[in-house]
């Protein structure tokens, strides 16, 4: 037996005792071994997997992942000879599931790759199938956000969730907390919208009895409540400017004083913030402190708008119907799904939920069809795609001389009103 064969044999024996689902691959994507944890999680036995292509077993693809439009960790690892990580959706006995993949190349004495160890971890915070709560999705833009969330979860770095209103920032923050080492600690939400300077300070830091009119008892602030867990500041762009310096001190040192108190308190929490506002522009305008922005944006995550994840419409709609409780609609007709996929959803998932709630009033426990959808949505779906008009020529007189139709027809062809066309013709005539 060669040295490489001995090395791989010892590796197979070692991996068998690993609690993480793990497979050993050769450089041609063939599965050489699958440990017991892999078989328990993904089904089958050693005979089922050995000799099979990893992309066929995991994805039912006929070609490697990169040739099917996905990121292939083996391709990257073969180029860099270092570990590569990626979030994939794998086929399992329970259906499609999100899986965090870590691929490590195994090198021989000549630094040639002889095999790869692939470890797979379940991503429980998100589902690729309809479910009654939490995050659901399968689209590429959604998976990019989830992959970023998974990378950030084990650390203590502050995370800034950026996305339009209605994109599910609170659900993402909850998923981040549950995937972190602080999952057993409290998850405290602070809605910064509409809080005055005085109310914000009292809510975050707490207050002593008698510190202001109406303070009849000591109040523990939300920063103190979040000790050992996660403090989620939703819509942080709305924090009053005078309070931002105190918030910065809290984030950097974990220390604060209750309103009306002299002694300093300490709280150990992980910070997650979210906003739909352009904080960078607010910094330029003097509406948001630059130092606070830099502290918050150490790890920004973009949350995609619903129009960026049209492939998730059907999955999201079915999940939202499940969450409506007894008497919910039985499903959605494919034509209704098609119409919704063509709609941009400026209100994002919140708007989708409202549309389904409205449709429920008409169908009860029946199927939602296009008849129950808002007229504006149907009109947008039925409208032909907008085609940009041809570029307007600089010399309008030359355009008119080479066009065989009337001036009215030329105006329509150029996407101009007749009045604008006449004005440009007169301007062209006046040029030397």
C-alpha positions in Angstrom: 0.0 0.0 0.0 1.4 3.4 -1.0 2.0 6.2 1.5 -1.0 8.1 0.1 -3.3 5.1 0.4 -2.1 4.6 4.0 -2.7 8.3 4.8 -6.3 8.1 3.4 -7.0 4.8 5.2 -6.0 6.4 8.5 -8.1 9.5 7.7 -11.2 7.3 7.0 -10.8 5.6 10.4 -10.4 9.0 12.1 -13.4 10.6 10.4 -15.7 7.6 11.3 -15.6 8.9 14.9 -16.4 12.5 14.0 -19.9 13.6 15.1 -20.2 15.9 12.1 -21.5 14.4 8.8 -18.4 14.0 6.8 -17.4 12.5 3.4 -14.0 11.9 1.8 -13.8 12.8 -1.9 -11.2 12.2 -4.6 -10.2 15.1 -7.0 -12.7 13.8 -9.6 -15.7 14.4 -7.3 -16.1 10.7 -6.3 -17.1 9.8 -2.8 -14.5 7.6 -1.2 -16.0 7.3 2.2 -19.0 8.5 4.2 -19.0 8.4 8.0 -21.9 7.1 10.2 -23.0 10.7 11.0 -23.4 11.4 7.3 -25.4 8.3 6.7 -27.6 9.1 9.7 -28.3 12.6 8.5 -28.5 12.2 4.7 -29.7 8.6 4.5 -28.3 5.5 2.8 -25.2 3.5 3.7 -21.6 3.2 2.6 -22.5 1.1 -0.4 -25.1 3.8 -1.4 -22.5 6.6 -1.6 -19.1 5.2 -2.3 -18.2 5.7 -5.9 -20.9 8.2 -6.5 -20.3 11.8 -7.7 -20.8 14.2 -4.8 -22.9 16.6 -6.9 -25.2 13.8 -8.0 -25.8 12.7 -4.4 -26.2 16.1 -2.9 -27.9 18.0 -5.7 -29.0 15.4 -8.2 -27.0 17.3 -10.8 -25.4 15.7 -13.8 -22.5 18.1 -13.8 -20.3 19.7 -11.0 -21.9 22.6 -9.1 -20.0 25.4 -10.9 -21.2 24.1 -14.2 -24.8 24.1 -12.9 -24.6 27.8 -11.9 -23.5 27.4 -8.2 -20.4 28.0 -6.3 -18.3 24.8 -6.2 -16.1 24.6 -3.1 -13.9 21.9 -4.8 -13.1 24.2 -7.7 -12.0 27.0 -5.3 -10.1 24.7 -3.0 -8.2 23.1 -5.9 -7.1 26.6 -7.0 -6.0 27.9 -3.6 -5.2 24.6 -1.8 -6.9 26.0 1.2 -10.3 25.5 3.0 -13.4 26.8 1.2 -16.8 27.3 2.7 -20.2 27.7 1.0 -23.9 27.5 1.8 -25.7 24.9 -0.4 -29.2 23.4 -0.6 -28.8 19.6 -0.4 -31.4 16.8 -1.1 -32.0 14.8 2.1 -34.6 12.2 3.2 -36.6 15.2 4.6 -36.5 17.2 1.4 -34.2 20.1 0.4 -32.3 21.6 3.3 -29.7 24.4 3.7 -26.3 22.9 4.5 -23.1 24.8 5.5 -20.3 23.0 3.6 -16.6 23.1 4.6 -14.2 21.6 2.1 -10.6 20.9 3.2 -7.9 19.7 0.6 -5.6 16.9 1.7 -2.1 17.3 0.4 0.7 14.7 0.0 4.4 15.3 0.6 4.7 17.0 -2.8 1.9 19.4 -2.0 -0.4 17.7 -4.5 -4.1 17.4 -3.6 -4.9 13.7 -3.2 -8.4 14.1 -1.6 -10.8 16.4 0.1 -12.6 16.2 3.4 -16.1 17.7 3.2 -17.9 18.5 6.5 -21.6 19.4 6.4 -23.5 21.3 9.1 -27.2 21.8 9.3 -28.4 25.4 9.1 -31.4 25.1 11.4 -32.2 28.8 11.4 -33.6 28.7 7.8 -35.8 26.4 5.8 -35.9 25.6 2.1 -39.4 24.2 2.5 -42.6 25.9 3.8 -42.8 26.1 7.5 -44.9 27.8 10.3 -42.2 30.2 11.5 -38.8 31.7 10.9 -36.9 32.3 7.7 -37.7 30.5 4.5 -36.1 30.8 1.1 -34.0 29.2 -1.6 -33.1 32.0 -4.0 -29.5 33.0 -4.6 -29.8 36.5 -3.1 -31.5 35.0 0.0 -28.8 32.3 0.4 -26.1 35.0 0.2 -27.6 36.8 3.1 -27.9 33.5 5.1 -24.3 32.6 4.3 -23.2 35.9 5.7 -25.3 35.4 8.7 -23.8 32.0 9.4 -20.3 33.4 9.2 -21.1 36.2 11.6 -23.1 34.1 14.1 -20.2 32.5 16.1 -18.4 35.8 16.6 -19.1 38.8 18.8 -18.8 41.4 16.0 -21.7 43.9 15.8 -23.9 43.1 12.8 -25.7 45.8 10.7 -28.7 44.4 8.8 -29.5 46.7 5.9 -32.6 46.3 3.8 -35.9 47.9 2.7 -38.8 48.0 5.0 -40.6 44.7 5.1 -37.7 42.5 4.2 -37.7 40.6 7.5 -35.0 42.3 9.5 -36.3 41.1 12.9 -36.5 37.5 11.6 -32.9 37.7 10.4 -31.8 39.1 13.8 -33.6 36.3 15.6 -32.0 33.7 13.4 -28.5 35.3 14.0 -29.2 35.1 17.8 -30.3 31.5 17.7 -27.2 30.5 15.6 -24.8 32.2 18.1 -23.2 31.0 21.3 -25.7 33.3 23.1 -28.7 31.4 21.9 -29.7 30.4 25.5 -29.5 34.1 26.6 -32.2 36.7 26.1 -33.1 38.3 22.7 -34.1 41.9 23.5 -35.7 44.0 20.8 -35.6 47.8 20.9 -37.8 49.6 18.3 -36.0 52.9 17.9 -38.8 54.4 15.7 -40.5 57.4 17.3 -38.5 57.4 20.5 -37.8 60.8 21.9 -34.4 61.6 23.4 -35.7 61.2 27.0 -37.8 58.1 26.3 -34.9 56.4 24.4 -32.5 57.0 27.3 -35.0 55.6 29.8 -35.8 52.6 27.7 -32.2 51.6 26.9 -30.5 52.5 30.2 -33.3 52.4 32.7 -34.0 55.0 35.4 -34.0 55.5 39.1 -37.1 56.3 41.2 -37.8 60.0 41.2 -35.4 60.8 38.4 -38.1 62.5 36.4 -41.9 63.2 36.7 -43.7 59.9 36.6 -40.7 57.8 37.6 -42.4 56.2 40.6 -40.1 53.1 40.7 -36.7 52.0 39.5 -36.8 50.6 36.0 -34.2 48.2 34.5 -33.2 49.2 31.0 -33.2 47.0 28.0 -29.4 47.0 27.8 -29.3 45.5 31.2 -32.0 43.0 30.3 -30.0 41.8 27.3 -27.0 40.7 29.6 -25.7 37.4 28.3 -27.7 37.6 25.1 -28.4 39.8 22.1 -29.6 43.4 22.0 -31.4 44.1 18.7 -31.7 47.8 17.8 -34.3 48.0 15.1 -34.3 51.1 12.8 -31.2 52.5 14.4 -31.2 55.3 11.9 -34.0 56.9 14.0 -31.9 57.2 17.2 -31.8 60.9 18.3 -28.5 62.5 17.5 -27.7 63.5 21.1 -28.2 59.9 22.2 -25.9 58.4 19.7 -22.7 59.3 21.7 -24.1 57.5 24.8 -25.1 54.5 22.6 -21.6 54.4 21.2 -20.1 54.3 24.7 -22.5 51.4 25.6 -21.5 49.5 22.5 -17.7 50.0 23.0 -17.5 49.4 26.7 -20.8 47.8 27.8 -21.1 50.4 30.5 -24.0 52.8 31.1 -25.8 54.8 33.9 -29.4 54.6 34.6 -31.2 58.0 34.3 -30.8 59.7 37.7 -28.1 57.4 38.9 -24.4 58.0 39.6 -23.0 54.4 39.6 -22.0 52.7 36.4 -23.6 49.5 35.3 -22.2 46.9 33.0 -23.9 44.6 30.5 -22.4 41.9 28.4 -24.5 41.6 25.2 -24.0 41.0 21.4 -25.3 43.9 19.3 -27.4 43.6 16.2 -28.7 46.7 14.5 -31.0 47.2 11.5 -32.1 50.0 9.3 -33.7 50.8 6.0 -32.1 54.2 5.9 -28.9 55.2 4.1 -26.6 55.7 7.1 -23.6 56.7 5.0 -25.6 59.6 3.5 -26.9 60.5 6.9 -23.3 60.7 8.1 -22.5 63.1 5.3 -25.5 65.2 6.2 -24.6 65.3 9.8 -27.6 63.3 10.9 -25.7 60.3 12.1 -22.4 60.1 14.0 -19.6 58.8 11.9 -17.9 57.0 14.7 -21.1 55.2 15.6 -21.6 54.2 12.0 -18.1 52.7 11.8 -18.7 50.8 15.0 -22.0 49.4 13.7 -20.9 48.6 10.2 -18.1 46.2 11.0 -20.2 43.4 9.5 -23.0 44.7 7.2 -25.5 42.2 5.7 -27.7 43.2 2.8 -31.2 41.8 3.1 -32.6 41.3 -0.4 -35.9 42.9 -1.4 -38.7 40.6 -2.5 -38.3 41.6 -6.1 -34.7 40.3 -5.9 -36.0 36.8 -4.8 -38.9 36.1 -7.1 -38.0 32.4 -7.0 -39.1 32.4 -3.3 -42.6 33.9 -3.9 -44.4 30.5 -3.9 -42.4 29.2 -0.9 -43.0 32.4 1.0 -46.7 32.5 0.1 -47.3 29.0 1.3 -45.4 29.6 4.5 -47.4 32.8 5.2 -50.7 30.9 4.6 -49.6 28.3 7.1 -49.2 31.0 9.7 -52.7 32.3 9.3 -54.2 29.7 11.6 -57.5 27.8 11.2 -59.7 28.5 8.2 -56.7 29.6 6.1 -56.8 29.3 2.3 -56.0 25.8 1.0 -53.4 27.0 -1.5 -52.7 29.4 -4.4 -53.5 28.8 -8.1 -50.4 28.7 -10.3 -51.7 31.7 -12.4 -51.9 33.7 -9.2 -48.3 32.8 -8.3 -47.3 33.8 -11.9 -48.9 37.2 -11.4 -47.2 37.7 -8.1 -43.8 36.8 -9.5 -44.2 39.6 -12.1 -45.1 42.2 -9.4 -42.2 44.2 -7.8 -43.7 44.3 -4.2 -42.5 47.7 -3.1 -43.7 46.7 0.4 -41.8 43.4 0.3 -42.8 40.5 2.4 -45.1 42.7 4.6 -47.1 43.6 1.4 -47.2 39.9 0.3 -48.7 39.0 3.7 -51.3 41.8 3.5 -52.3 40.6 0.0 -52.8 37.1 1.2 -54.7 38.2 4.3 -57.0 40.3 2.0 -57.5 37.3 -0.3 -58.4 35.2 2.6 -61.5 37.3 3.3 -62.8 36.3 -0.2 -61.9 32.6 -0.4 -62.0 31.5 3.2 -60.5 28.0 3.1 -60.6 27.8 -0.7 -57.9 28.3 -3.2 -56.6 31.8 -3.9 -56.9 32.7 -7.6 -56.1 35.8 -9.7 -59.7 37.0 -8.9 -58.7 37.7 -5.3 -55.5 39.6 -6.1 -55.4 43.4 -6.1 -56.1 45.2 -9.4 -52.8 47.0 -9.3 -50.9 43.7 -9.0 -52.8 42.2 -11.9 -52.4 45.3 -14.1 -48.7 45.2 -13.5 -48.5 41.5 -14.4 -50.6 42.0 -17.6 -48.6 45.1 -18.8 -46.2 44.3 -21.6 -42.5 44.7 -20.7 -41.3 48.3 -21.1 -39.0 48.8 -24.1 -36.6 51.7 -24.0 -37.2 54.1 -26.9 -34.5 54.3 -29.5 -31.8 57.0 -28.9 -32.8 60.4 -30.1 -30.5 61.5 -33.0 -28.6 64.8 -32.5 -29.6 66.2 -35.9 -33.4 66.1 -36.0 -33.5 67.5 -39.5 -31.5 64.6 -40.8 -33.7 62.1 -39.0 -36.8 63.6 -40.6 -35.2 63.6 -44.1 -34.4 59.9 -43.8 -37.8 58.9 -42.3 -40.5 58.0 -44.7 -43.5 58.5 -42.4 -45.2 61.6 -41.0 -43.8 63.8 -38.2 -46.4 62.3 -35.8 -45.1 58.8 -36.6 -41.5 59.9 -36.2 -42.4 61.4 -32.7 -43.9 58.1 -31.7 -40.9 56.1 -33.0 -38.5 58.3 -31.0 -40.7 58.2 -27.8 -41.3 62.0 -28.0 -44.4 64.1 -28.0 -45.1 66.0 -31.2 -44.5 69.3 -29.4 -41.1 68.2 -28.3 -40.2 67.0 -31.8 -41.2 70.3 -33.3 -39.2 72.2 -30.7 -36.1 70.1 -31.4 -36.6 70.6 -35.1 -36.7 74.3 -34.7 -33.6 74.2 -32.5 -31.8 72.1 -35.1 -32.7 74.5 -37.9 -31.1 77.4 -36.0 -27.8 75.7 -35.6 -25.1 76.9 -38.1 
